[in-house]
């Protein structure tokens, strides 16, 4: 099973070019789409989910022309958008039953079995009769995944799913997504590098509506091997390194000290030490943060 995205373009009425020739091949498993807010991630996700049309390009899924036959795509799609709202005064079991019926699961007994199984899978069965408005952020996200899984979709899209979650809820969400991704195409759109490095076997970094890097996280990291150097500096001298023409890709504080990371073929000067590359380094290098 493979999703083929070719040369997608999208310009909004206000002149904003959200997609500028996006092409990607996405297979079964977890695929990470990493980029800043405004990079074009949500536009791409909505286009794949058939919620909007591009100006140009094509999307194919195992013989299905997604853009020409959106109804066929919707039958096999699960979608958790970035802004996922819930009805505050209805219970999880009632809401999932309603969604299951809309998805064509008409027999009440079948719906009950499927809904209970999903609630167990996302660890919400014990609170199935509580109103959704009482759920925590993490619980709402797990409910969102449950509704996305109704109908056994072949493609699942999750847009910024861990934003705002505490570390414990994020870890639970990671485990759930990893399990789902074993037999399904799961596209994870996020600006959080840890989400991609933890979960995804393939990924792309996008910026300004374009694919900047595409491949496996470990390969993207290793491409910077031997080219990164770091040094503890003072805030007062940071600008001096910029004046010297060093390509500073990031600066961060650790234990109260300012550490800069520089991209160079050899150590820039005294005091720099080699740095083992991370996916975050690759991300910053592409965005020139």
Phi, psi and omega per residue, in radians:
X1 nan 2.305 -3.025
X2 -2.611 2.381 3.072
X3 -1.817 2.135 -3.112
X4 -1.949 1.997 3.121
X5 -1.915 2.176 -3.062
X6 -2.268 2.115 2.918
X7 0.919 0.859 3.132
X8 -1.364 2.292 3.071
X9 -2.215 2.472 3.055
X10 -2.632 2.140 3.040
X11 -2.123 2.235 -3.131
X12 -1.439 2.948 -3.067
X13 -1.057 -0.479 3.135
X14 -1.433 0.076 3.115
X15 1.622 -0.100 3.137
X16 -1.208 2.131 3.068
X17 -1.541 1.755 -3.060
X18 -1.455 -0.610 3.106
X19 -2.238 2.307 -3.076
X20 -2.240 1.190 3.087
X21 1.413 0.758 3.137
X22 -1.251 2.222 3.037
X23 -2.329 2.231 -3.124
X24 -2.602 2.599 2.978
X25 -2.057 2.137 -3.035
X26 -2.167 2.100 3.138
X27 -1.792 -3.044 -3.134
X28 -1.069 2.478 -3.123
X29 2.042 -2.977 -3.108
X30 -1.562 2.137 3.094
X31 -2.022 2.175 -3.121
X32 -1.705 2.300 3.056
X33 -1.992 1.854 -2.973
X34 -1.897 2.285 3.111
X35 -3.090 2.829 3.121
X36 -1.221 2.883 2.994
X37 -1.051 2.306 -3.113
X38 1.567 0.046 -3.112
X39 -1.312 -0.338 -3.105
X40 2.028 0.062 -3.078
X41 -1.082 -0.900 -3.080
X42 -1.144 -0.611 3.071
X43 -1.088 -0.750 3.115
X44 -1.133 -0.741 3.135
X45 -1.100 -0.765 3.129
X46 -1.139 -0.573 3.118
X47 -1.218 -0.766 3.089
X48 -1.098 -0.633 -3.123
X49 -1.381 0.072 3.110
X50 1.115 0.476 3.095
X51 -1.566 -0.240 3.032
X52 -2.679 2.798 -3.106
X53 -1.838 2.500 3.048
X54 -1.398 2.913 3.042
X55 -1.353 -0.468 -3.059
X56 -2.786 2.664 3.058
X57 2.034 3.128 -3.109
X58 -2.512 2.694 3.041
X59 -2.360 2.149 -3.138
X60 -2.137 2.441 3.072
X61 -2.340 1.796 3.103
X62 0.798 0.913 3.095
X63 1.563 -0.197 3.097
X64 -1.534 2.144 3.000
X65 -1.436 1.730 -2.978
X66 -1.058 -0.707 -3.067
X67 -1.319 -0.540 3.135
X68 -1.515 -0.428 -3.110
X69 -2.252 1.125 -3.067
X70 -1.054 -0.556 -3.123
X71 -1.094 -0.636 3.115
X72 -1.149 -0.651 3.110
X73 -1.191 -0.735 -3.077
X74 -1.114 -0.468 3.129
X75 -1.167 -0.457 -3.038
X76 -2.068 0.339 -3.050
X77 -1.993 2.391 2.929
X78 -2.037 2.370 -3.004
X79 -2.393 2.211 3.012
X80 -2.066 1.720 -3.091
X81 -1.254 2.925 -3.138
X82 -1.083 -0.776 3.141
X83 -1.774 1.493 -3.088
X84 -1.728 1.874 3.136
X85 -1.621 2.759 3.094
X86 -2.271 2.684 2.998
X87 -1.304 2.095 -2.976
X88 -1.149 -0.561 -2.941
X89 -1.906 0.416 3.092
X90 -2.176 2.600 -3.097
X91 -1.409 2.842 3.141
X92 -1.085 -0.743 -3.079
X93 -1.195 -0.623 3.103
X94 -1.202 -0.738 -3.103
X95 -1.170 -0.766 3.132
X96 -1.148 -0.647 3.091
X97 -1.072 -0.740 3.139
X98 -1.125 -0.794 3.139
X99 -1.124 -0.702 3.128
X100 -1.065 -0.690 3.119
X101 -1.146 -0.689 3.109
X102 -1.150 -0.478 3.119
X103 -1.472 0.084 3.022
X104 1.708 0.130 3.075
X105 -1.547 1.629 -2.898
X106 -1.553 -0.486 -3.101
X107 -1.341 2.162 -3.060
X108 -1.033 -0.678 3.139
X109 -1.153 -0.716 3.101
X110 -1.100 -0.766 -3.136
X111 -1.071 -0.745 -3.123
X112 -1.067 -0.760 3.139
X113 -1.112 -0.797 -3.094
X114 -1.150 -0.780 -3.111
X115 -1.116 -0.773 3.126
X116 -1.116 -0.684 3.105
X117 -1.110 -0.743 3.130
X118 -1.150 -0.718 3.133
X119 -1.135 -0.604 3.031
X120 -1.156 -0.710 -3.086
X121 -1.122 -0.640 -3.125
X122 -1.702 0.210 3.068
X123 1.043 0.783 3.090
X124 -2.178 0.086 -3.044
X125 -1.098 -0.595 -3.103
X126 -1.255 -0.270 3.111
X127 -2.092 0.443 -3.031
X128 -1.101 -0.465 -3.087
X129 -1.732 0.062 3.070
X130 -1.420 2.626 3.124
X131 -1.168 2.451 -3.107
X132 -1.079 -0.473 3.121
X133 -1.150 -0.279 3.126
X134 -1.599 -0.103 -3.088
X135 -1.281 2.594 3.000
X136 -1.295 2.990 3.120
X137 -1.014 -0.752 3.136
X138 -1.160 -0.668 3.118
X139 -1.145 -0.695 3.100
X140 -1.115 -0.665 3.107
X141 -1.153 -0.694 3.098
X142 -1.180 -0.616 3.025
X143 -1.111 -0.695 3.102
X144 -1.046 -0.707 3.080
X145 -1.146 -0.690 3.122
X146 -1.031 -0.805 3.139
X147 -1.184 -0.549 3.105
X148 -1.207 -0.462 -3.102
X149 -1.482 -0.198 3.128
X150 -1.040 2.336 3.137
X151 1.535 0.143 3.122
X152 0.879 1.085 -3.086
X153 -1.160 2.664 3.060
X154 -1.547 -0.398 3.125
X155 -2.260 2.278 3.093
X156 -2.181 2.281 3.113
X157 -2.003 2.204 3.074
X158 -2.189 2.125 -3.026
X159 -1.892 1.968 -3.127
X160 0.899 0.965 -3.001
X161 -1.314 -0.372 -3.049
X162 -1.851 0.018 3.125
X163 -1.060 2.199 3.106
X164 1.538 -0.050 3.136
X165 -1.502 2.551 3.055
X166 -1.333 2.896 -3.052
X167 -0.972 -0.669 -3.122
X168 -1.171 -0.812 3.131
X169 -1.137 -0.646 3.129
X170 -1.106 -0.723 3.127
X171 -1.117 -0.714 3.073
X172 -1.068 -0.717 -3.128
X173 -1.156 -0.698 3.078
X174 -0.988 -0.848 -3.107
X175 -1.070 -0.706 -3.139
X176 -1.158 -0.796 3.139
X177 -1.136 -0.665 3.121
X178 -1.072 -0.729 3.123
X179 -1.120 -0.768 -3.127
X180 -1.100 -0.692 -3.032
X181 -1.232 -0.080 -3.112
X182 -1.180 -0.570 -3.050
X183 -2.262 0.273 -3.025
X184 -2.449 2.691 2.929
X185 -1.377 2.044 3.096
X186 -2.091 2.086 3.117
X187 -1.815 2.055 -3.105
X188 -1.869 1.917 3.111
X189 -1.711 2.199 -3.029
X190 -2.767 2.792 2.953
X191 -1.900 0.110 -3.112
X192 -1.727 1.947 -3.057
X193 -1.039 -0.675 -3.105
X194 -1.042 -0.620 3.118
X195 -1.001 -0.782 -3.085
X196 -1.289 -0.797 -3.105
X197 -1.126 -0.530 -3.117
X198 -1.381 -0.657 -2.890
X199 -1.888 -0.590 -2.790
X200 -1.729 2.452 3.063
X201 -1.666 -0.274 3.028
X202 -2.457 2.746 -3.049
X203 -2.825 2.907 2.975
X204 -2.486 2.518 2.980
X205 -1.805 2.201 3.094
X206 -2.089 2.624 3.110
X207 -2.687 2.412 3.139
X208 0.903 0.685 3.058
X209 1.340 0.233 -3.100
X210 -2.278 2.679 3.041
X211 -1.393 2.069 -3.140
X212 -1.617 -0.663 3.117
X213 -2.575 2.592 -3.049
X214 -2.619 2.204 3.121
X215 2.796 -2.768 3.110
X216 -1.564 2.456 -3.093
X217 -0.908 -0.754 -3.101
X218 -1.179 -0.580 3.106
X219 -1.229 -0.675 3.105
X220 -1.131 -0.685 3.086
X221 -1.118 -0.837 -3.050
X222 -1.176 -0.357 3.096
X223 -1.097 -0.361 3.121
X224 -1.713 0.055 -3.101
X225 -1.040 2.269 3.138
X226 1.420 0.069 -3.078
X227 -2.065 0.046 -3.105
X228 -2.012 2.415 -3.121
X229 -2.417 2.506 3.141
X230 -2.321 2.751 -3.086
X231 -2.731 2.513 3.025
X232 -1.425 2.202 3.141
X233 -2.298 2.977 3.042
X234 -1.651 2.730 3.106
X235 -1.053 -0.567 -3.093
X236 -1.212 -0.538 -3.080
X237 -1.680 -0.067 -3.086
X238 -0.978 -0.781 -3.090
X239 -1.141 -0.490 3.130
X240 -1.084 -0.673 3.126
X241 -1.173 -0.581 3.074
X242 -1.169 -0.720 3.129
X243 -1.106 -0.530 3.132
X244 -1.309 -0.036 3.067
X245 1.493 0.233 3.120
X246 -1.245 2.500 3.123
X247 -1.567 1.508 3.136
X248 -1.413 2.015 -3.107
X249 -1.639 -0.345 3.078
X250 -2.840 2.763 2.993
X251 -2.437 2.466 -3.084
X252 -2.604 2.749 3.058
X253 -1.737 2.373 3.048
X254 -2.415 2.127 -3.117
X255 0.927 0.672 3.086
X256 1.420 0.032 -3.125
X257 -1.921 2.510 3.124
X258 -1.554 2.154 -3.139
X259 -2.085 2.242 3.082
X260 -1.841 2.567 3.058
X261 -2.014 2.235 -3.055
X262 -2.083 2.444 3.055
X263 -1.673 2.102 -3.137
X264 -2.831 2.678 3.137
X265 -1.279 -0.391 3.103
X266 -2.508 2.909 -3.119
X267 -0.980 2.200 -3.052
X268 -1.100 -0.745 3.061
X269 -2.930 -3.023 -3.072
X270 -1.051 2.414 3.071
X271 1.751 -0.271 3.094
X272 -1.427 2.468 3.076
X273 -2.158 2.657 -3.135
X274 -1.128 2.484 -3.129
X275 -2.061 2.319 3.039
X276 -1.236 2.165 -3.058
X277 -1.199 2.595 3.056
X278 -2.194 2.953 3.098
X279 -1.113 -0.575 3.098
X280 -1.084 -0.680 3.090
X281 -1.078 -0.774 3.123
X282 -1.082 -0.691 3.122
X283 -1.114 -0.859 3.131
X284 -1.106 -0.651 -3.134
X285 -1.103 -0.682 3.126
X286 -1.220 -0.658 -3.105
X287 -1.536 -0.157 -3.137
X288 0.951 0.826 -3.130
X289 -1.298 nan nan
